[in-house]
């Protein structure tokens, strides 16, 4: 064994000891030994066992650990302490900018157990509330996590949207100088509005392929490589892969189409339409005998069958949304006051209503509301509604779904809310069967109006718990429970791949921003994007209902 893995094992042991609050002198001894071993000019494994404790900075105790590691490949003390520590907390030790003491605060005080939850907390501005953290530290941690997330070559749509659009603008300006008669477009996953982007794809159609291909190698913003005939690749500074296709102008729309859609979709359409040439994308679908299919629907599901039978949905648009449900104020872990949130919705976004859903009492880490504070908040809502009419604030709560599937308050409290969003926030490690039955019990509670972020996933950082989607959706259909499309770009949960099944079962969906500050309302745009991918229409979206319609809906739900 080389020195570096020995050093790393001792360093990890020292970090975990500090995380668990062990003797500071012992921690320092292990940490110093790890540092010294890393800098030794010789391989410690080559030393006779009896001489290891004679190395400067290594006493008998540390030597015993090293000998154990060399003999068995591990240190039992390290294994024991790892068993006491959630794997996600151990992973957090690898984030630059936070040491074990801060991670202990994050773990114990904020109940955060993995990098995904930590990143989400940074986005909610919750980290600055913890002892020893400030805005600068929070932003640095967030930046370091984003760097770690990008290391696998996958990016959240929201993280690369600006980069991809700016590169489109820069390439357009450059292309206009090289061949101002060319055609140009963004294709790939980005054009299909996928939540995860692995590559930015651009297609150029030109009458002079040679000139454009030669000139693109001199493009200043990126360094392109010619990987095969008229296909060029590059990477942005943050690691996003870029691919540019240069094709004959007459073939532009064929290539634009093939580089946009899922392979299954492309093959099926071209079987019907032939290989062109095509003057527009619309002509491709027309020759295939299909209604035009928007890029976000080209996923190789049932969209071609729908297009054959003129049954494609009239997809929801952001402007269809009349209100915003599931939002937080400074009554719990939000940044702005209830009035500030309401005024922003009314005056800036021109919405008709706001649903406030601060956290329930079990979410103590998020200043969840006990029964007395619920009553006090309802009094403030009544006062604000009198002041802001006809705009209305609905009295909601994001009630934790407890381990056994029950909600966080007694029926006497639950019945005081206009609506209840039921969500899981804790004890995520369950079997699929247990997690499913837990959700179904919450769905069957007569006070549950909306099932919030059904899997608890955090894109690229936490998979979310396994559930039987069909059973959960069927339960929502049977109990007249709406399913949330959590519009936070880190969640986008319910996954769009299950929207169609829910819609076919007659379940309403709600595009909820889960906003913790005024700016968070704008996440409804991301929720609308994935809702369109899932085939959602305005009349099947709860918060596209007008104020009077949603008032009636909430009243009927409570009386049913």
C-alpha positions in Angstrom: 0.0 0.0 0.0 1.3 3.4 -0.9 1.5 6.4 1.5 -1.4 8.3 0.0 -4.2 5.8 0.8 -2.8 5.4 4.3 -2.8 9.2 4.7 -6.4 9.4 3.3 -7.7 6.7 5.7 -6.2 8.5 8.7 -7.4 11.9 7.5 -11.0 10.5 7.1 -10.7 9.0 10.6 -9.7 12.3 12.1 -12.5 14.1 10.3 -15.1 11.6 11.5 -13.8 11.8 15.0 -14.2 15.6 14.9 -17.6 15.2 13.4 -18.7 13.0 16.3 -17.0 15.3 18.9 -14.3 13.1 20.2 -11.2 14.1 22.1 -9.6 17.1 20.4 -6.0 15.9 21.3 -6.6 12.5 19.8 -8.1 14.1 16.7 -5.1 16.4 16.2 -2.7 13.4 16.7 -4.4 11.4 13.9 -4.7 14.5 11.6 -1.0 15.4 12.0 0.0 11.8 11.3 -2.0 11.8 8.1 -0.3 15.0 7.0 3.2 13.7 7.8 2.7 10.3 6.1 1.6 12.1 2.9 4.9 14.0 2.8 7.3 11.1 3.7 10.1 10.6 1.2 9.9 6.8 1.6 7.1 4.2 1.5 5.9 3.5 5.0 4.9 0.0 4.0 8.5 -0.9 3.3 9.5 -0.2 6.9 9.8 -3.0 9.4 6.6 -3.1 11.5 8.7 -2.6 14.7 10.1 0.7 13.3 6.8 2.4 12.3 6.2 3.9 15.7 9.7 5.5 15.5 8.8 7.7 12.5 8.6 11.3 13.5 5.0 12.2 14.4 3.8 8.6 14.7 3.5 7.1 18.1 2.5 3.6 19.2 -1.3 4.3 18.9 -1.1 5.6 15.3 1.4 2.9 14.4 -1.0 0.2 15.5 -3.7 1.7 13.2 -1.2 1.8 10.3 -0.1 -1.8 10.9 -3.8 -2.9 11.1 -4.5 -1.1 7.8 -1.5 -2.7 6.1 -2.4 -6.1 7.3 -6.2 -6.1 6.8 -6.9 -3.2 4.3 -8.9 -1.3 6.9 -8.9 0.2 10.4 -11.7 -1.2 12.7 -12.1 2.1 14.5 -12.7 3.7 11.1 -15.2 1.1 10.2 -17.1 1.5 13.5 -17.4 5.2 13.2 -18.5 4.9 9.5 -21.4 2.7 10.7 -22.5 5.6 12.9 -22.4 8.1 10.1 -24.9 8.4 7.1 -23.0 7.9 3.8 -24.2 11.2 2.5 -22.7 13.0 5.5 -19.4 11.2 4.8 -19.6 12.4 1.2 -20.1 16.0 2.4 -16.6 15.9 4.0 -15.3 16.0 0.4 -16.8 19.5 -0.3 -14.3 22.3 -0.2 -15.0 25.1 2.2 -16.6 23.2 5.1 -14.9 21.2 7.7 -16.2 18.6 10.1 -17.5 21.1 12.7 -19.7 22.8 10.1 -20.9 19.5 8.7 -21.8 18.5 12.3 -24.0 21.6 12.5 -25.5 20.9 9.1 -26.2 17.3 10.1 -27.4 17.7 13.7 -29.1 21.2 13.6 -30.5 21.2 10.1 -31.2 17.5 9.8 -29.4 17.4 6.4 -27.8 14.0 5.5 -26.6 14.3 2.0 -25.2 16.7 -0.6 -28.5 17.0 -2.5 -30.3 18.2 0.7 -27.4 20.6 1.4 -27.6 22.1 -2.1 -31.4 22.4 -1.8 -31.0 24.2 1.6 -28.5 26.6 0.1 -31.1 27.4 -2.6 -33.7 28.0 0.1 -31.3 30.3 1.9 -31.6 28.1 5.0 -27.9 27.5 5.6 -27.3 31.1 6.8 -29.6 30.5 9.7 -27.2 28.0 11.2 -24.5 29.0 13.7 -21.2 29.8 12.0 -22.6 30.3 8.5 -23.0 33.4 6.5 -24.1 34.3 3.0 -20.6 34.2 1.7 -20.0 30.7 3.1 -23.4 29.5 1.7 -22.6 30.8 -1.8 -19.2 29.2 -1.7 -20.6 25.8 -0.7 -23.3 26.1 -3.4 -20.7 26.8 -6.0 -18.5 23.9 -4.9 -21.4 21.5 -5.0 -22.3 22.7 -8.5 -18.7 22.0 -9.6 -19.0 18.5 -8.1 -22.3 17.9 -9.8 -20.8 18.9 -13.2 -18.0 16.4 -12.9 -20.1 13.6 -14.3 -20.9 15.6 -17.5 -24.5 16.1 -16.6 -26.1 19.4 -15.9 -29.5 20.7 -14.7 -31.3 22.6 -17.4 -31.4 25.7 -15.2 -27.6 25.6 -14.8 -26.7 25.6 -18.5 -29.7 27.5 -20.0 -27.8 30.9 -19.9 -24.6 29.3 -21.3 -26.4 27.5 -24.2 -28.4 30.6 -25.2 -25.4 32.9 -25.0 -23.4 30.6 -27.2 -26.3 30.5 -29.6 -26.2 34.3 -29.7 -22.4 34.4 -30.2 -22.5 31.8 -32.9 -25.3 33.7 -34.7 -23.3 36.9 -34.8 -20.2 35.0 -36.0 -22.2 33.0 -38.6 -23.8 36.2 -39.9 -20.4 37.4 -40.9 -19.3 34.1 -42.5 -22.6 33.3 -44.3 -25.5 35.6 -43.6 -27.9 33.4 -45.6 -27.3 30.3 -43.4 -29.9 28.6 -41.2 -29.1 27.9 -37.5 -30.8 26.3 -34.5 -30.3 24.7 -31.1 -31.3 21.0 -31.1 -30.8 18.1 -28.7 -32.0 17.6 -25.2 -32.1 21.3 -24.6 -34.6 21.9 -27.4 -36.8 19.1 -26.0 -36.7 20.9 -22.6 -35.2 17.9 -20.8 -34.5 18.5 -17.1 -31.0 17.0 -17.5 -28.6 18.2 -20.2 -25.6 16.2 -21.3 -24.7 18.1 -24.5 -25.5 21.3 -26.3 -26.2 20.6 -29.9 -26.3 23.2 -32.7 -27.1 22.7 -36.4 -25.8 25.1 -39.2 -27.3 24.9 -42.7 -25.1 26.6 -45.3 -24.5 26.7 -49.1 -20.7 26.8 -48.4 -19.9 24.0 -46.0 -16.1 24.3 -46.6 -16.0 28.0 -45.7 -18.1 27.6 -42.5 -16.1 24.5 -41.5 -12.8 26.3 -41.9 -13.9 29.4 -40.2 -15.5 27.7 -37.1 -12.0 26.6 -36.0 -11.2 30.3 -35.6 -14.3 31.0 -33.4 -13.0 32.9 -30.4 -15.4 32.0 -27.7 -14.6 28.2 -27.8 -11.8 26.0 -29.2 -13.5 23.6 -31.6 -12.1 20.2 -32.8 -13.1 18.7 -36.1 -14.0 15.1 -35.0 -15.3 13.9 -38.4 -16.5 15.4 -41.6 -18.2 18.7 -40.7 -18.9 17.8 -37.1 -17.2 19.9 -34.5 -16.9 19.5 -30.7 -15.8 21.6 -27.8 -16.3 22.1 -24.0 -17.3 25.1 -22.0 -15.2 26.2 -19.0 -17.7 24.3 -16.7 -17.4 21.1 -18.7 -20.5 21.2 -20.9 -20.0 19.3 -24.1 -20.7 21.2 -27.3 -21.4 19.7 -30.7 -22.0 21.6 -33.9 -23.1 20.0 -37.2 -22.4 21.9 -40.4 -24.7 20.6 -43.2 -26.0 21.6 -46.6 -28.7 24.2 -46.4 -31.1 22.0 -48.4 -30.7 19.3 -45.7 -30.9 21.7 -42.7 -34.5 20.8 -41.6 -33.8 17.1 -41.9 -30.7 17.3 -39.7 -32.4 19.8 -37.3 -35.2 17.3 -36.9 -32.9 14.2 -36.5 -30.7 16.0 -33.9 -33.7 17.1 -31.9 -36.0 14.2 -31.3 -35.5 11.0 -29.3 -34.1 8.3 -31.7 -37.3 6.2 -31.5 -39.4 9.3 -32.5 -37.1 10.2 -35.4 -37.0 6.7 -36.9 -40.8 6.3 -36.7 -41.5 9.6 -38.3 -38.9 9.2 -41.1 -40.4 5.8 -41.9 -43.6 7.6 -42.8 -42.1 10.8 -44.3 -39.1 9.6 -46.2 -35.7 11.3 -46.2 -36.5 14.6 -47.8 -35.4 17.1 -48.7 -37.8 19.1 -46.6 -38.3 22.9 -46.7 -39.5 23.0 -43.0 -40.0 20.7 -40.0 -43.7 21.1 -40.5 -43.3 19.5 -44.0 -41.7 16.5 -42.4 -44.8 15.8 -40.3 -47.1 16.7 -43.1 -45.5 14.2 -45.4 -45.7 11.6 -42.6 -49.4 12.2 -42.4 -49.1 13.6 -38.9 -50.0 16.8 -37.0 -47.0 18.9 -36.1 -45.4 17.6 -32.9 -43.7 20.1 -30.7 -40.1 19.4 -29.8 -40.8 18.8 -26.1 -43.1 15.9 -27.0 -40.7 14.1 -29.3 -39.8 11.4 -26.8 -40.8 8.2 -28.6 -43.8 7.6 -26.3 -47.4 7.8 -27.8 -47.1 11.2 -29.4 -47.0 9.8 -33.0 -50.3 7.9 -32.4 -51.9 11.0 -31.0 -50.6 13.0 -34.0 -52.1 10.5 -36.4 -55.5 10.8 -34.8 -55.4 14.6 -34.3 -55.4 14.1 -30.5 -52.2 16.0 -29.5 -52.9 18.0 -26.4 -53.0 21.8 -26.4 -50.1 22.2 -24.0 -50.2 24.4 -21.0 -48.4 27.8 -21.1 -47.0 29.8 -18.3 -49.6 32.5 -18.8 -52.3 30.0 -18.2 -51.4 29.9 -14.5 -53.8 32.1 -12.4 -52.2 31.6 -9.1 -49.3 30.0 -7.2 -49.8 27.2 -4.6 -47.3 25.7 -2.1 -45.1 28.6 -1.1 -43.3 29.5 2.1 -42.9 32.8 4.1 -40.8 33.8 7.0 -43.3 32.2 9.3 -41.3 29.1 8.6 -38.1 28.9 6.5 -39.0 31.5 3.8 -37.0 34.7 3.3 -39.9 37.2 2.8 -42.9 38.1 4.8 -46.4 36.8 3.9 -47.4 40.3 2.8 -44.3 40.6 0.6 -45.0 37.3 -1.1 -48.6 38.2 -1.7 -47.9 41.7 -3.0 -45.3 40.2 -5.4 -47.8 37.8 -6.8 -50.5 40.4 -7.1 -48.5 43.4 -8.4 -45.5 41.9 -10.2 -46.9 38.6 -11.5 -50.5 39.7 -11.9 -51.8 36.5 -10.3 -55.2 36.2 -8.7 -54.2 34.2 -5.6 -51.5 32.8 -3.5 -51.4 29.6 -1.5 -49.2 29.8 1.6 -47.9 26.4 2.8 -45.4 27.0 5.6 -43.9 23.9 7.2 -45.8 21.9 9.8 -44.7 21.4 13.4 -42.5 18.2 12.9 -40.2 20.2 10.6 -38.6 21.9 13.5 -35.4 22.5 11.5 -37.5 24.8 9.2 -39.4 26.6 12.0 -42.5 24.5 11.5 -45.7 26.0 12.8 -47.2 24.6 16.0 -51.0 24.9 16.6 -50.8 28.3 18.2 -48.7 29.8 15.3 -51.1 28.3 12.8 -53.9 30.2 14.5 -51.9 33.4 14.5 -50.9 33.1 10.8 -54.6 32.6 9.9 -55.5 35.8 11.7 -52.8 37.6 9.6 -54.1 36.0 6.4 -57.6 37.3 7.2 -56.3 40.8 7.7 -54.3 40.7 4.5 -57.2 39.3 2.5 -59.3 42.3 3.6 -56.5 44.6 2.6 -55.6 43.0 -0.8 -59.0 42.0 -2.1 -60.0 40.8 -4.7 -56.6 39.1 -4.5 -56.7 36.2 -2.1 -54.3 34.3 0.1 -55.4 30.7 0.7 -54.7 29.2 4.1 -52.5 26.2 3.3 -49.9 24.1 5.1 -47.2 21.7 3.9 -47.9 18.9 6.3 -45.2 16.4 6.9 -46.2 12.9 6.1 -45.0 11.0 9.2 -43.4 7.6 9.3 -46.8 5.8 9.5 -48.4 7.9 6.8 -50.4 10.1 9.1 -50.4 13.9 8.8 -48.8 16.3 11.2 -51.9 17.7 13.0 -55.1 16.5 14.4 -58.3 16.7 12.3 -59.4 19.8 14.4 -56.4 21.7 13.0 -56.3 20.2 9.5 -59.9 21.3 8.9 -59.0 25.0 9.5 -56.9 25.1 6.3 -58.3 25.8 2.9 -56.0 23.1 1.5 -53.2 20.8 2.6 -50.1 19.8 0.7 -48.9 16.5 2.2 -45.1 15.8 1.7 -42.4 13.5 2.9 -39.3 15.2 4.3 -37.8 12.6 6.6 -37.1 8.9 7.0 -36.6 8.4 3.3 -34.9 5.0 3.6 -37.9 2.6 3.2 -38.6 -0.3 1.0 -40.8 0.4 -2.1 -43.7 -1.4 -0.4 -43.5 0.6 2.8 -42.9 4.0 1.0 -45.9 3.3 -1.2 -48.2 2.4 1.6 -47.0 5.4 3.6 -48.0 7.7 0.7 -51.3 6.0 0.1 -52.3 6.4 3.8 -51.6 10.1 3.5 -53.5 10.3 0.2 -56.5 8.6 1.8 -56.6 11.2 4.6 -59.7 13.3 3.8 -57.8 16.5 4.4 -55.1 15.9 1.9 -55.6 18.2 -1.1 -52.2 17.9 -2.9 -49.5 15.3 -2.8 -46.2 17.3 -2.7 -43.0 16.3 -4.5 -44.0 12.6 -4.5 -40.5 11.0 -4.6 -38.5 13.5 -2.7 -35.8 13.4 -5.5 -33.2 16.1 -5.9 -31.9 15.9 -9.5 -28.3 14.7 -9.9 -27.8 14.5 -6.1 -30.5 12.3 -4.6 -32.5 9.7 -6.4 -35.6 9.9 -4.3 -37.3 7.0 -2.6 -38.7 4.1 -4.6 -42.5 4.0 -4.9 -45.0 2.1 -7.0 -46.1 5.0 -9.2 -49.2 3.3 -10.5 -50.5 2.5 -7.1 -49.8 6.0 -5.8 -51.4 7.7 -8.8 -54.4 5.3 -8.7 -54.9 6.2 -5.0 -54.8 9.9 -5.9 -57.5 9.3 -8.6 -59.6 7.3 -6.1 -59.4 10.0 -3.4 -59.6 13.1 -5.6 -56.0 14.2 -4.6 -54.0 16.5 -6.9 -50.4 15.6 -7.6 -47.8 18.3 -7.5 -45.3 19.1 -10.2 -42.8 20.7 -7.9 -41.3 23.4 -10.1 -38.1 23.9 -8.3 -35.5 23.0 -11.0 -33.7 20.8 -8.5 -36.8 18.7 -8.0 -39.3 18.7 -11.0 -41.2 16.0 -9.2 -43.6 14.4 -10.2 -41.4 13.2 -13.1 -42.9 14.2 -16.5 -42.7 10.5 -17.6 -45.6 9.8 -15.2 -47.8 12.8 -16.1 -49.6 11.0 -18.9 -50.6 8.1 -16.7 -51.9 10.5 -14.0 -53.8 12.5 -16.6 -55.3 9.3 -18.2 -56.5 8.4 -14.7 -58.3 11.8 -14.3 -55.8 13.2 -11.7 -55.3 16.9 -11.7 -51.7 18.3 -11.5 -50.5 21.5 -9.9 -47.4 23.4 -11.0 -46.1 24.5 -7.6 -42.9 26.6 -7.3 -42.3 25.7 -3.6 -41.0 29.3 -3.4 -39.1 30.3 -0.3 -38.5 33.9 -1.5 -40.2 36.2 -4.1 -37.8 35.2 -6.9 -38.8 31.6 -6.4 -42.1 32.2 -8.0 -40.3 32.3 -11.4 -39.5 28.6 -11.1 -43.1 28.0 -12.3 -41.5 28.4 -15.8 -39.5 25.3 -15.3 -42.5 23.5 -13.9 -44.5 24.5 -17.0 -41.7 23.2 -19.3 -41.8 19.7 -17.8 -45.6 19.8 -17.6 -45.6 20.4 -21.3 -43.3 17.4 -21.8 -45.8 15.4 -19.8 -48.7 16.5 -22.0 -50.5 18.7 -19.4 -53.2 21.1 -20.6 -54.5 24.1 -18.8 -57.9 22.6 -17.8 -56.1 19.7 -16.1 -53.8 22.0 -14.0 -55.3 23.1 -10.6 -53.6 26.5 -10.5 -54.8 27.4 -13.9 -58.2 27.6 -12.3 -59.5 31.1 -11.8 -60.0 32.4 -8.3 -63.7 31.6 -8.2 -63.1 28.1 -9.7 -60.4 27.2 -7.2 -62.4 28.5 -4.3 -65.2 26.2 -5.4 -62.8 23.3 -5.8 -61.3 23.7 -2.3 -64.8 24.0 -0.8 -66.1 20.9 -2.6 -63.0 18.9 -1.6 -63.5 19.8 2.1 -67.1 18.8 1.9 -66.6 15.5 0.1 
